[in-house]
Amino acid sequence: MPQLSREEVLAKVRQILAGDFSIPPDKIAPAATFRGTLGMDSLDAVDLIFFVESAFGYKARVHDYRDLHSVDSLVSFVLARLATHG
């Protein structure tokens, strides 16, 4: 997969959150938190990991996601993963 820009990763994450979790697009800002702003629970988080890994073509341990609490932190994580494993 070619190196993606931060904006491209953010757009795909927004698409996943809006399409697969029915979250209104206007709520999906970089600073939005998964539990607080977006109202996601732990089961949603597991599903989000699956959708993100499928969309970007990498695998990570669920444990690697434990400190990712915002859309921006997930985007940064995906970019780092793609840079080292992409």
Summary of the structure (lengths in Angstrom):
residues: 86
radius of gyration: 11.8
end to end distance: 6.2
largest distance: 32.8
contacts: 229
relative contact order: 0.21
helix: 62%
strand: 2%
